[in-house]
Amino acid sequence: ILVVKHGDPTSASCSICQHGCRYGNPGLEKPIGTHTRNGTMFSWRVNSMTEWDMSIIKYIPNHKILLLVIIKVKPPDTVSISVNHTGPMVEGRQYTLQCTVQDVAPVGNLTVTFYRRQTSLVQTGSNKTTKAPVTETFTLKISPSKDDDGAQYWCEAKLQLGPEAPQDLPVTVSQNLTATVYCETITITHGSHLQLNCSAAGNPSPSYTWTLPGQLNSFNGSVFTVSAVTVEHEGKYTCIVSSDLGTATVLFEVKVQSEFKHLSFILLVVRIMTVTSL
């Protein structure tokens, strides 16, 4: 068995007989590369292995057949990760991560690993026997929690071909996919003090970018405060924390409860107490 990377040069030699050979020069089933004979040794060489439809070379010396099985290898052009969803994820719901490996061969020897941060989640592979390069997408279902907010998901692809394979085959890694998990709803009474904390540690200190609802003024600090909330403060607040190590997103949804509902509840309690005292 000969394992060779797609486009690389390769060669093979074998003894075609133990003593003086009585027959003429051997040949190849397919005229790929060059071959020579030196006594009992038969040598074959190709400068660039690019044929995908050839898996066996046959040498036929007087009805005797020698087989050379060639496994051609092509590392993936790219590896990318995505999710079947746009916008923030909701805690507890199920989503599908997709790891796409572009133009790899042989795909049956490919191992794909999904990661969350630096933790391996699962390894998977393909049962296809295609020898030519193909593009394959591998999937993993996840149900994020609030602890996954800001976590980075990624995947890597590696060809597993044993000791016969070229040792310089790369492990191809995708980009990072940063998860934004929506999880915190704040209900506050009209006129109350509001504080949204997005603080994060880092050296150098991270920067903060807020997206605020409605016509509120922009803000770039770590803690957003309002001394007395009104209905215009109701909505979704997005805080993006950025540093040299990457970004994380924190989401808040603020619901402002009308002060009249609160007042109605107090009046109801007063009436009940008054009736009871009578």
Rosetta blueprint (number, residue, H / E / L):
1 I L
2 L E
3 V E
4 V E
5 K E
6 H L
7 G L
8 D L
9 P L
10 T E
11 S E
12 A E
13 S E
14 C E
15 S E
16 I L
17 C L
18 Q L
19 H L
20 G L
21 C L
22 R L
23 Y L
24 G L
25 N L
26 P L
27 G L
28 L E
29 E L
30 K L
31 P L
32 I L
33 G L
34 T E
35 H E
36 T E
37 R E
38 N E
39 G L
40 T L
41 M E
42 F E
43 S E
44 W E
45 R E
46 V E
47 N L
48 S L
49 M L
50 T L
51 E L
52 W L
53 D L
54 M L
55 S L
56 I E
57 I E
58 K E
59 Y E
60 I L
61 P L
62 N L
63 H L
64 K L
65 I L
66 L E
67 L E
68 L E
69 V E
70 I E
71 I E
72 K E
73 V E
74 K E
75 P L
76 P L
77 D L
78 T E
79 V E
80 S E
81 I E
82 S E
83 V E
84 N L
85 H L
86 T L
87 G L
88 P L
89 M E
90 V E
91 E L
92 G L
93 R L
94 Q L
95 Y E
96 T E
97 L E
98 Q E
99 C E
100 T E
101 V E
102 Q E
103 D E
104 V E
105 A E
106 P L
107 V H
108 G H
109 N H
110 L E
111 T E
112 V E
113 T E
114 F E
115 Y E
116 R E
117 R L
118 Q L
119 T E
120 S E
121 L E
122 V E
123 Q E
124 T E
125 G E
126 S L
127 N L
128 K L
129 T L
130 T L
131 K L
132 A L
133 P L
134 V E
135 T E
136 E E
137 T E
138 F E
139 T E
140 L E
141 K E
142 I E
143 S L
144 P L
145 S L
146 K H
147 D H
148 D H
149 D L
150 G L
151 A L
152 Q E
153 Y E
154 W E
155 C E
156 E E
157 A E
158 K E
159 L E
160 Q L
161 L L
162 G L
163 P L
164 E L
165 A L
166 P L
167 Q L
168 D L
169 L L
170 P L
171 V L
172 T E
173 V E
174 S L
175 Q L
176 N L
177 L E
178 T E
179 A L
180 T L
181 V E
182 Y E
183 C L
184 E L
185 T E
186 I E
187 T E
188 I E
189 T E
190 H L
191 G L
192 S L
193 H L
194 L E
195 Q E
196 L E
197 N E
198 C L
199 S L
200 A L
201 A L
202 G L
203 N L
204 P L
205 S L
206 P L
207 S E
208 Y E
209 T E
210 W E
211 T E
212 L L
213 P L
214 G L
215 Q L
216 L L
217 N L
218 S L
219 F L
220 N L
221 G L
222 S L
223 V E
224 F E
225 T E
226 V E
227 S L
228 A L
229 V L
230 T L
231 V H
232 E H
233 H H
234 E L
235 G E
236 K E
237 Y E
238 T E
239 C E
240 I E
241 V E
242 S E
243 S E
244 D L
245 L L
246 G E
247 T E
248 A E
249 T E
250 V E
251 L E
252 F E
253 E E
254 V E
255 K E
256 V E
257 Q E
258 S L
259 E H
260 F H
261 K H
262 H H
263 L H
264 S H
265 F H
266 I H
267 L H
268 L H
269 V H
270 V H
271 R H
272 I H
273 M H
274 T H
275 V H
276 T H
277 S H
278 L L
